[in-house]
Amino acid sequence: MSNVNGKHVARGVPGAHGQGSGLSGKSSASHGRGSGDFVFDMRSLGRQAGSFRDETRTAHAPRSLGSGMVWVPSGADVALDVRFEAVSEGVLVTGSAVAPLAGECARCLDPVTSSTEVSFQELYRYLPDPGEDEADEERFLDGDLLDLEPAFRDTVVLALPLSPLCREDCPGLCVECGARLADAGPRHGHGEDMDPRWGLLRQLDVSDRVEDRQES
């Protein structure tokens, strides 16, 4: 289902170090470190600018990662492919992730399953010097540990479709009886049946009223 599959290339919405919360994907320092699957040990990388390390990993999706009618199932397998590069300010992370999606069709409410691929690039600074304020738009390492979950959350939330569809031409539901139009077929209808509350409208001559207004 091409309308649900998506490849999103962007920097994650910056935020302070910590686990993202809710559906917004924003991170907060008060939430502490994310799940172990998204935490990487940087001791083997060192701090010499130019050194790098590539790593692939299958992580379990964190909870409450979704927006509107589509989400990443909690605990689902997420394929991570990342490069950690030491720079003078900290560690530059460049990578991609493939995650499964589940949700409901915005037109007919049938279940929808698919996947999304996102790319991200984030700079994780070493801890600030004493007395230096941590800017909200920056991320920091926790000692030798780098928590990738906030960046992953932010990027995935931005990539989720607002109106997922089971198929591009999904006709949706009948507004009168709620039948799934894809099953009911093009001949589906209700004839002359009409809600009696609208019956008086059929007695109005709309064209005459328009002409009266034009003449006046």
C-alpha positions as CSV (number, residue, x, y, z in Angstrom):
1,M,0.0,0.0,0.0
2,S,2.1,2.8,-1.4
3,N,0.2,5.5,0.4
4,V,1.2,4.2,3.8
5,N,4.8,3.2,2.9
6,G,7.0,6.2,3.3
7,K,10.6,7.2,3.2
8,H,11.3,10.3,5.3
9,V,14.7,11.9,5.3
10,A,15.1,14.6,7.9
11,R,16.8,15.7,11.0
12,G,14.8,14.6,14.1
13,V,13.0,17.4,15.9
14,P,15.6,18.5,18.4
15,G,15.0,18.1,22.1
16,A,16.8,17.6,25.4
17,H,18.3,14.3,26.2
18,G,15.7,11.8,27.4
19,Q,12.9,9.5,26.3
20,G,10.1,10.8,24.1
21,S,6.6,10.7,25.6
22,G,3.1,10.3,24.2
23,L,2.3,10.7,20.5
24,S,4.1,14.0,19.9
25,G,7.6,12.4,19.7
26,K,9.0,15.2,21.9
27,S,11.6,14.3,24.4
28,S,12.1,15.4,28.0
29,A,15.1,15.2,30.2
30,S,12.8,14.2,33.1
31,H,12.0,10.9,31.5
32,G,15.5,9.6,31.8
33,R,17.1,7.1,29.4
34,G,15.2,5.2,26.8
35,S,14.9,1.4,26.4
36,G,18.1,-0.6,26.3
37,D,17.6,-1.5,22.6
38,F,18.2,2.1,21.6
39,V,21.1,2.8,24.0
40,F,24.6,2.4,22.5
41,D,27.9,2.4,24.3
42,M,30.4,4.8,22.8
43,R,33.5,3.7,24.7
44,S,34.9,1.8,21.8
45,L,34.4,4.8,19.5
46,G,36.7,7.1,21.6
47,R,36.8,10.8,21.2
48,Q,39.3,11.3,18.4
49,A,37.7,13.3,15.7
50,G,37.3,11.3,12.5
51,S,36.9,7.9,14.1
52,F,33.7,6.1,13.3
53,R,31.8,2.9,13.9
54,D,28.9,1.2,12.0
55,E,26.3,-0.9,13.7
56,T,23.2,-2.7,12.7
57,R,20.7,-3.8,15.3
58,T,17.1,-5.1,15.7
59,A,15.4,-3.1,18.4
60,H,11.9,-3.4,20.0
61,A,9.7,-0.5,19.3
62,P,8.9,1.7,22.3
63,R,5.4,2.2,23.6
64,S,3.0,5.0,22.5
65,L,4.6,5.7,19.1
66,G,1.9,6.8,16.8
67,S,-0.2,9.7,15.5
68,G,-3.9,9.7,14.7
69,M,-5.0,6.5,12.9
70,V,-1.6,4.8,12.4
71,W,1.1,3.7,14.8
72,V,4.2,1.5,15.3
73,P,3.1,-1.5,17.3
74,S,4.7,-1.6,20.8
75,G,7.5,-4.2,20.9
76,A,7.6,-4.7,17.2
77,D,11.0,-5.3,15.5
78,V,12.7,-2.2,14.2
79,A,15.8,-2.6,12.0
80,L,18.4,0.0,12.8
81,D,21.4,0.8,10.6
82,V,23.6,3.6,12.1
83,R,27.0,5.1,11.9
84,F,28.6,6.9,14.9
85,E,31.3,9.4,14.0
86,A,33.4,11.2,16.6
87,V,33.6,15.0,16.0
88,S,35.0,17.7,18.1
89,E,31.6,18.6,19.7
90,G,30.5,15.0,20.4
91,V,29.1,12.1,18.3
92,L,27.4,12.6,15.0
93,V,24.8,9.8,14.3
94,T,23.7,9.1,10.8
95,G,21.3,6.2,10.2
96,S,18.1,4.7,9.0
97,A,15.3,2.6,10.6
98,V,12.6,0.4,9.1
99,A,9.6,-0.1,11.3
100,P,6.2,-1.8,10.8
101,L,3.0,0.2,10.9
102,A,-0.5,-0.7,11.9
103,G,-3.7,1.3,11.9
104,E,-7.1,1.9,10.3
105,C,-8.1,3.1,6.9
106,A,-9.2,6.7,7.1
107,R,-12.1,6.0,4.7
108,C,-13.5,2.5,5.5
109,L,-11.9,1.9,8.9
110,D,-10.5,-1.5,7.8
111,P,-7.2,-2.6,9.4
112,V,-4.1,-1.4,7.6
113,T,-0.6,-2.8,8.0
114,S,2.5,-1.6,6.3
115,S,6.0,-0.3,7.1
116,T,7.9,3.0,7.0
117,E,11.6,3.7,6.4
118,V,13.1,6.9,8.0
119,S,16.5,8.4,7.9
120,F,18.0,10.8,10.5
121,Q,21.1,12.6,11.4
122,E,21.7,13.9,15.0
123,L,24.6,15.5,16.8
124,Y,24.9,14.2,20.4
125,R,27.2,16.6,22.3
126,Y,29.4,15.6,25.2
127,L,28.0,16.8,28.6
128,P,28.2,20.6,28.8
129,D,30.8,22.3,30.9
130,P,29.9,23.2,34.5
131,G,27.8,26.4,34.5
132,E,26.9,26.0,30.8
133,D,23.1,25.9,30.1
134,E,21.8,23.0,28.1
135,A,19.9,24.4,25.1
136,D,16.5,22.7,24.5
137,E,17.4,22.0,20.9
138,E,20.5,20.0,21.7
139,R,21.0,16.4,22.6
140,F,23.7,15.1,25.0
141,L,25.5,11.8,25.7
142,D,24.9,10.3,29.1
143,G,28.5,9.6,30.0
144,D,29.6,7.0,27.4
145,L,26.0,6.1,26.5
146,L,24.0,7.4,23.6
147,D,20.3,7.1,23.7
148,L,18.9,7.0,20.1
149,E,15.3,6.6,21.1
150,P,14.3,10.3,21.2
151,A,15.7,10.9,17.7
152,F,14.0,7.8,16.4
153,R,10.7,8.8,17.9
154,D,10.8,12.3,16.5
155,T,11.6,11.2,13.0
156,V,9.0,8.4,12.9
157,V,6.2,10.6,14.1
158,L,6.9,13.2,11.4
159,A,6.9,10.4,8.7
160,L,3.5,8.8,9.7
161,P,0.7,9.4,7.2
162,L,-2.1,11.6,8.4
163,S,-4.8,9.6,6.5
164,P,-3.7,6.0,5.9
165,L,-5.6,4.1,3.2
166,C,-6.1,0.4,2.6
167,R,-5.8,1.2,-1.1
168,E,-5.5,4.4,-3.2
169,D,-9.1,4.2,-4.6
170,C,-10.8,3.1,-1.4
171,P,-14.5,4.3,-1.8
172,G,-15.1,4.4,1.9
173,L,-18.4,3.8,3.6
174,C,-22.0,4.6,2.6
175,V,-23.0,7.8,4.4
176,E,-26.6,6.4,4.8
177,C,-26.2,2.8,5.9
178,G,-22.5,2.5,6.7
179,A,-21.9,-0.3,4.2
180,R,-18.4,-0.8,2.9
181,L,-18.7,0.5,-0.7
182,A,-15.9,-1.7,-2.0
183,D,-18.0,-4.8,-1.1
184,A,-21.4,-3.3,-1.9
185,G,-20.4,-2.4,-5.5
186,P,-21.2,0.5,-7.8
187,R,-24.9,-0.3,-7.9
188,H,-25.3,0.2,-4.2
189,G,-28.0,2.8,-3.4
190,H,-31.2,3.5,-1.4
191,G,-33.5,4.4,-4.3
192,E,-36.1,7.0,-3.4
193,D,-35.8,6.3,0.4
194,M,-35.3,9.5,2.3
195,D,-35.2,10.5,5.9
196,P,-38.8,11.9,6.5
197,R,-37.2,14.8,8.2
198,W,-36.0,16.0,4.8
199,G,-39.3,15.4,3.1
200,L,-40.4,19.1,3.0
201,L,-37.4,20.0,1.0
202,R,-38.7,18.0,-2.0
203,Q,-41.8,20.4,-2.1
204,L,-39.7,23.5,-2.5
205,D,-39.2,25.0,-5.9
206,V,-35.7,26.2,-5.6
207,S,-35.5,27.7,-9.1
208,D,-38.5,29.9,-8.5
209,R,-37.0,31.3,-5.3
210,V,-33.7,32.1,-7.2
211,E,-35.6,34.0,-9.9
212,D,-37.6,35.9,-7.3
213,R,-34.4,37.1,-5.7
214,Q,-32.9,38.2,-9.0
215,E,-36.0,40.2,-9.9
216,S,-36.1,41.9,-6.6
